[in-house]
Amino acid sequence: KKTRKEVFLDEMNQVVPWGALVVLIQLHARGAHQALGGRPPFPIETMLRIHCLQLWWNLSDPAMEEELHERPLYRRFVGLDGAARLPDETTILRFRHLLEKHKLAPQVLATINAGLAQQGLMLKTGTVVDATIIAAPSSTKNRDGERDPEMHQTKKGNQWHFGMKAHIGVDAESGLVHTVIGTAANVNDVTQAGALLHGQETAAFGDAGYRGVDKRPEAQGPAWYVAMQPGKRKALDTTKKWARLLEKAEQLKASVRAKVEHPFRVIKQQFGYAKVRYRGLAKNTARLTMMFALSNLWMARRQLVGSQE
């Protein structure tokens, strides 16, 4: 019997475009002819597969090193089954820093989405925008005696949250992510709406937090369909025909906006990313962008596997 991890890795092995991603990263990696002595470097694909394992199971660099030693399944997946040596945590960290230094995460997302578009899975006629808060440690019991200066607190409902926000733009038909922006948690959603558009959509959807977006110059282009304020919606007198029509329109808009919740569910529940792992927005945004790229493949895996058969 195959375990759930084996099934998951088999499916992702089929749908991740390893070759295209290796070519993208290889342009920035130090070639074997440039090595300054010492042990030969591990192949780019091996390190990329290890990085994906980290993202799928939310593992730190030391934890990933230990998992490679403990799990034959992971060694087989990365192509190191029976290898004389395995990457240590420093090697794993350096590969992650390579991706961050050259800002390769957005390029990985674009490469994956180009492949999905070729399969007809991204139509680009509509975009749904939304944001979610990713918590950060609020404790000051650390070496610096302070919280991460790039993270901030914000109030949602009656509760305060400290951390960052992941703003995403997703395809209104498929729910696949095409744009990711990371900001501090106190940044208003509507300020990022224009940057979440790719420019080819004719319609854009947002929740009540995006009221007034149609007046912002950077968000001009598509027709905006923004949710009514919850208080006003509750106050509608449904005994009147016009109010029932407004309520029906809100339900239709909500059915489109529901697509944006699926990627959030994948990274938070499927990949277990409920808290930031690093200090600073740049590192965490790069990680989020890679995770959303992989979440696109996870959500589209059945169509992709079916097209290969």
ZIFEN-V823345 format. One record per helix or strand of 2 or more residues. SS is the DSSP state (H for helix, E for strand). FROM is the first residue (numbers start at 1). TO is the last residue. If there is no record, write none. Layout:
((SS | FROM | TO) (SS | FROM | TO))
//
This chain:
((H | 4 | 15) (H | 18 | 26) (H | 32 | 34) (H | 44 | 57) (H | 61 | 70) (H | 72 | 78) (H | 89 | 101) (H | 104 | 118) (E | 126 | 135) (E | 152 | 156) (E | 159 | 171) (E | 177 | 184) (H | 189 | 192) (H | 194 | 196) (E | 203 | 206) (H | 208 | 210) (H | 213 | 215) (H | 217 | 219) (E | 223 | 226) (H | 230 | 234) (H | 241 | 257) (H | 259 | 270) (H | 281 | 299) (H | 301 | 308))
//
